Amino acid sequence: MQEITFRNASLEDLPKIVEIYNSTIPSRMVTADTEPVSVESRKQWFAEHNAETRPLWIIEDQQNKILGWVSFSSFYGRPAYNGTVELSIYMDESCRGKGYGKKVLQYCIDNAGKFGVKTLLGFIFLHNEPSLKLFRHFGFEDWGVFPDVAVLDGVERTLVILGKRIE
């Protein structure tokens, strides 16, 4: 596996971010979106990220090829929760299942404190065993289970919220 680097995303990266995100929709494993999203529809989400407190990083290889992206998103939108973020990791189809997720998640854990983050959350479907295994490998614990809250292609799916305190 190649070395990877992280850089802050720019608006010019948004089409690639959306492309990678949309590539996960057909699997019904990663997102509750059931149809592809547009770049335009993700501009507000993009604007909610910043390099000081809510990073959105592009993951690149040594040749500056985009392998994926990772974001810290505000949890619940109230000031008392500023130290808590939802962590989202999305890898390009060609990079999934190759161990990059471990490097990305370790980077997020190692750098969370720089952004005032004390709690990382992952929102993962119960049937997404690879992602659950990844987060649990790093000590994330099940903090909430929402049985059958999503319906994907007529199948009810359970959402698990995993959490980890960063000290």
C-alpha positions as CSV (number, residue, x, y, z in Angstrom):
1,M,0.0,0.0,0.0
2,Q,1.3,3.4,-0.9
3,E,1.9,6.2,1.5
4,I,-1.0,8.7,1.7
5,T,-1.3,12.4,2.4
6,F,-4.1,14.6,3.6
7,R,-4.9,18.1,2.5
8,N,-7.8,20.4,3.0
9,A,-10.4,20.1,0.3
10,S,-11.0,23.0,-2.0
11,L,-14.2,23.7,-3.9
12,E,-12.5,22.4,-7.0
13,D,-12.5,19.0,-5.3
14,L,-16.2,18.9,-4.8
15,P,-17.0,17.1,-8.1
16,K,-14.6,14.2,-7.1
17,I,-16.0,14.2,-3.6
18,V,-19.5,13.8,-5.0
19,E,-18.3,11.2,-7.5
20,I,-16.8,9.0,-4.7
21,Y,-19.9,9.5,-2.5
22,N,-22.3,8.6,-5.3
23,S,-20.3,5.4,-6.1
24,T,-21.3,4.1,-2.6
25,I,-25.0,4.5,-3.1
26,P,-25.8,1.4,-5.2
27,S,-24.3,-0.9,-2.5
28,R,-26.9,0.2,0.1
29,M,-24.2,-0.3,2.7
30,V,-22.8,3.2,3.4
31,T,-25.4,5.9,3.0
32,A,-29.1,6.4,3.3
33,D,-29.2,8.3,0.0
34,T,-30.9,6.2,-2.6
35,E,-30.3,8.3,-5.6
36,P,-27.1,10.1,-6.7
37,V,-26.6,13.6,-5.3
38,S,-25.5,16.6,-7.3
39,V,-22.5,18.8,-6.8
40,E,-24.9,21.7,-6.4
41,S,-26.8,20.0,-3.7
42,R,-23.5,19.4,-1.7
43,K,-22.3,23.0,-1.7
44,Q,-24.0,23.9,1.6
45,W,-22.5,20.7,3.2
46,F,-19.1,21.7,1.8
47,A,-19.4,25.2,3.2
48,E,-20.1,23.8,6.7
49,H,-16.5,22.5,6.8
50,N,-13.4,24.6,7.6
51,A,-9.7,24.0,8.2
52,E,-9.9,25.3,11.8
53,T,-12.7,23.2,13.4
54,R,-14.5,21.0,10.9
55,P,-11.9,19.7,8.4
56,L,-12.8,18.1,5.1
57,W,-9.6,16.3,3.9
58,I,-8.7,14.9,0.5
59,I,-6.7,11.7,0.8
60,E,-4.1,11.4,-1.9
61,D,-1.3,9.1,-3.0
62,Q,2.3,10.2,-3.7
63,Q,1.3,11.1,-7.3
64,N,-1.5,13.4,-6.0
65,K,-4.2,11.0,-7.2
66,I,-7.3,11.3,-5.1
67,L,-8.0,8.1,-3.2
68,G,-10.9,9.3,-1.0
69,W,-12.0,11.9,1.5
70,V,-12.8,12.2,5.1
71,S,-14.8,14.8,7.0
72,F,-15.6,16.0,10.6
73,S,-19.2,17.2,10.6
74,S,-20.9,19.0,13.5
75,F,-23.1,16.8,15.6
76,Y,-26.6,18.0,16.3
77,G,-25.8,21.7,15.6
78,R,-25.9,23.0,19.1
79,P,-22.9,24.8,20.8
80,A,-22.7,22.4,23.7
81,Y,-21.8,19.7,21.2
82,N,-18.9,21.5,19.6
83,G,-16.4,19.0,20.9
84,T,-18.2,16.1,19.2
85,V,-18.1,15.3,15.4
86,E,-19.5,12.8,13.1
87,L,-16.6,11.2,11.2
88,S,-17.2,10.2,7.5
89,I,-14.7,8.2,5.5
90,Y,-15.3,7.6,1.8
91,M,-12.7,5.8,-0.4
92,D,-12.7,5.6,-4.2
93,E,-13.9,2.2,-5.4
94,S,-10.4,1.1,-6.5
95,C,-9.1,1.8,-2.9
96,R,-11.7,-0.1,-0.8
97,G,-10.7,-3.1,1.2
98,K,-7.0,-2.4,0.9
99,G,-6.2,-1.1,4.4
100,Y,-6.5,2.6,3.7
101,G,-9.3,2.9,6.1
102,K,-7.1,2.1,9.0
103,K,-4.6,4.7,8.0
104,V,-7.3,7.3,7.6
105,L,-9.1,6.5,10.9
106,Q,-5.7,6.6,12.8
107,Y,-5.0,10.0,11.3
108,C,-8.4,11.3,12.4
109,I,-7.9,10.0,15.9
110,D,-4.3,11.4,16.1
111,N,-5.4,14.9,14.9
112,A,-8.9,15.3,16.4
113,G,-7.6,17.3,19.4
114,K,-6.1,20.0,17.1
115,F,-9.7,20.8,16.2
116,G,-11.1,20.9,19.7
117,V,-12.7,17.5,19.2
118,K,-13.0,15.2,22.2
119,T,-15.6,12.8,20.8
120,L,-15.7,11.0,17.5
121,L,-18.9,9.4,16.3
122,G,-19.5,7.0,13.4
123,F,-23.0,6.4,12.0
124,I,-22.8,3.0,10.4
125,F,-25.5,0.6,9.2
126,L,-25.5,-2.7,11.1
127,H,-25.1,-4.7,7.8
128,N,-21.9,-2.7,7.0
129,E,-19.7,-5.2,8.7
130,P,-16.4,-4.0,7.2
131,S,-16.9,-0.4,8.6
132,L,-18.1,-1.7,11.9
133,K,-15.0,-3.9,12.2
134,L,-12.7,-1.0,11.2
135,F,-14.1,1.4,13.9
136,R,-14.2,-1.3,16.6
137,H,-10.6,-2.1,15.8
138,F,-9.7,1.4,17.0
139,G,-11.7,1.1,20.2
140,F,-15.0,2.7,19.1
141,E,-17.9,1.3,21.1
142,D,-21.6,0.9,20.3
143,W,-23.2,4.0,21.9
144,G,-26.6,3.7,20.2
145,V,-28.6,1.3,18.1
146,F,-31.6,2.5,16.1
147,P,-33.5,-0.6,14.9
148,D,-34.9,-0.6,11.4
149,V,-34.8,3.2,11.0
150,A,-33.9,3.2,7.3
151,V,-35.6,1.5,4.4
152,L,-33.3,0.7,1.5
153,D,-35.0,-1.0,-1.5
154,G,-37.8,-2.2,0.8
155,V,-35.5,-3.6,3.4
156,E,-35.5,-2.1,6.9
157,R,-32.0,-1.4,8.1
158,T,-30.6,-0.7,11.6
159,L,-28.2,2.2,12.3
160,V,-25.5,1.9,14.8
161,I,-23.8,4.9,16.4
162,L,-20.2,4.1,17.5
163,G,-18.3,6.5,19.7
164,K,-14.8,7.1,21.0
165,R,-13.5,9.7,23.4
166,I,-10.3,11.3,22.5
167,E,-8.2,12.3,25.6
